């Protein structure tokens, strides 16, 4: 585990949305470990944030509560073949609305947030499985997903591999079409104070059965 100064420099309150705490306990180019805490009204939302992809692969393990990993498949309407659409629909996926695609350059790396980039069809899967304490799943850089937090107090651990998409290239996020106005980032990404970080570290150590103090 990194020291408290490094942890605070890489940890955030209201990460992506209000009530989402991001505690980064280890950060290296090869492996980053971060713990996500979800509180407040987040368990009542159908989706934590809008569907998105990532610049790195990662493994998620549920430490408490329950979470559904909602996955999506992307098709460009300009190049989609009718048979491909029919094949997806035959697999039981939901009706697909057109989505606005936004390129995302994270403020954490000096980026300016979301920029509208086009339209896609996005198929959501019908998998209703919720992962609970001790269960894990993997995600790759091409995977599109969002989370459905199933109960108050859910905590998950992410073990993140090295970046596969360079920092000078954006990742992507999708929102049902209707407004090309970029999602707002106002009031998000506040650095975590040492006192709050220590509180979260204590909760994390309790959940993994380790009583060692920082």
ZIMOHU-V379905 format. One record per residue. N is the residue number from 1. RES is the residue in three letters. PSI is psi as a letter, one per 20 degrees, with the letter a starting at -180 (NA if undefined). Layout:
# ZIMOHU-V379905
((N & RES & PSI) (N & RES & PSI))
This chain:
# ZIMOHU-V379905
((1 & UNK & p) (2 & UNK & r) (3 & UNK & r) (4 & UNK & h) (5 & UNK & g) (6 & UNK & g) (7 & UNK & g) (8 & UNK & h) (9 & UNK & h) (10 & UNK & j) (11 & UNK & q) (12 & UNK & q) (13 & UNK & q) (14 & UNK & l) (15 & UNK & o) (16 & UNK & h) (17 & UNK & q) (18 & UNK & p) (19 & UNK & j) (20 & UNK & o) (21 & UNK & p) (22 & UNK & o) (23 & UNK & o) (24 & UNK & o) (25 & UNK & h) (26 & UNK & p) (27 & UNK & o) (28 & UNK & r) (29 & UNK & h) (30 & UNK & h) (31 & UNK & p) (32 & UNK & p) (33 & UNK & p) (34 & UNK & q) (35 & UNK & p) (36 & UNK & p) (37 & UNK & p) (38 & UNK & p) (39 & UNK & r) (40 & UNK & c) (41 & UNK & j) (42 & UNK & h) (43 & UNK & i) (44 & UNK & i) (45 & UNK & q) (46 & UNK & h) (47 & UNK & p) (48 & UNK & g) (49 & UNK & r) (50 & UNK & q) (51 & UNK & q) (52 & UNK & r) (53 & UNK & a) (54 & UNK & r) (55 & UNK & j) (56 & UNK & q) (57 & UNK & q) (58 & UNK & r) (59 & UNK & p) (60 & UNK & p) (61 & UNK & p) (62 & UNK & p) (63 & UNK & h) (64 & UNK & q) (65 & UNK & b) (66 & UNK & q) (67 & UNK & q) (68 & UNK & p) (69 & UNK & o) (70 & UNK & o) (71 & UNK & q) (72 & UNK & q) (73 & UNK & p) (74 & UNK & p) (75 & UNK & p) (76 & UNK & o) (77 & UNK & h) (78 & UNK & h) (79 & UNK & j) (80 & UNK & p) (81 & UNK & p) (82 & UNK & h) (83 & UNK & h) (84 & UNK & g) (85 & UNK & g) (86 & UNK & h) (87 & UNK & g) (88 & UNK & g) (89 & UNK & h) (90 & UNK & h) (91 & UNK & j) (92 & UNK & j) (93 & UNK & q) (94 & UNK & r) (95 & UNK & p) (96 & UNK & p) (97 & UNK & q) (98 & UNK & p) (99 & UNK & q) (100 & UNK & p) (101 & UNK & p) (102 & UNK & p) (103 & UNK & q) (104 & UNK & p) (105 & UNK & o) (106 & UNK & p) (107 & UNK & h) (108 & UNK & h) (109 & UNK & k) (110 & UNK & j) (111 & UNK & r) (112 & UNK & j) (113 & UNK & c) (114 & UNK & q) (115 & UNK & p) (116 & UNK & p) (117 & UNK & i) (118 & UNK & a) (119 & UNK & q) (120 & UNK & q) (121 & UNK & p) (122 & UNK & o) (123 & UNK & p) (124 & UNK & q) (125 & UNK & r) (126 & UNK & j) (127 & UNK & o) (128 & UNK & j) (129 & UNK & p) (130 & UNK & p) (131 & UNK & p) (132 & UNK & a) (133 & UNK & p) (134 & UNK & i) (135 & UNK & q) (136 & UNK & q) (137 & UNK & q) (138 & UNK & q) (139 & UNK & q) (140 & UNK & r) (141 & UNK & h) (142 & UNK & i) (143 & UNK & p) (144 & UNK & p) (145 & UNK & r) (146 & UNK & r) (147 & UNK & q) (148 & UNK & o) (149 & UNK & o) (150 & UNK & i) (151 & UNK & q) (152 & UNK & q) (153 & UNK & j) (154 & UNK & p) (155 & UNK & p) (156 & UNK & q) (157 & UNK & p) (158 & UNK & p) (159 & UNK & o) (160 & UNK & p) (161 & UNK & a) (162 & UNK & q) (163 & UNK & p) (164 & UNK & i) (165 & UNK & p) (166 & UNK & q) (167 & UNK & h) (168 & UNK & j) (169 & UNK & q) (170 & UNK & r) (171 & UNK & a) (172 & UNK & q) (173 & UNK & q) (174 & UNK & q) (175 & UNK & q) (176 & UNK & p) (177 & UNK & q) (178 & UNK & h) (179 & UNK & p) (180 & UNK & j) (181 & UNK & p) (182 & UNK & q) (183 & UNK & q) (184 & UNK & q) (185 & UNK & j) (186 & UNK & p) (187 & UNK & j) (188 & UNK & r) (189 & UNK & l) (190 & UNK & p) (191 & UNK & q) (192 & UNK & p) (193 & UNK & q) (194 & UNK & g) (195 & UNK & g) (196 & UNK & h) (197 & UNK & g) (198 & UNK & h) (199 & UNK & g) (200 & UNK & h) (201 & UNK & g) (202 & UNK & g) (203 & UNK & g) (204 & UNK & g) (205 & UNK & h) (206 & UNK & g) (207 & UNK & h) (208 & UNK & j) (209 & UNK & k) (210 & UNK & o) (211 & UNK & j) (212 & UNK & q) (213 & UNK & q) (214 & UNK & NA))
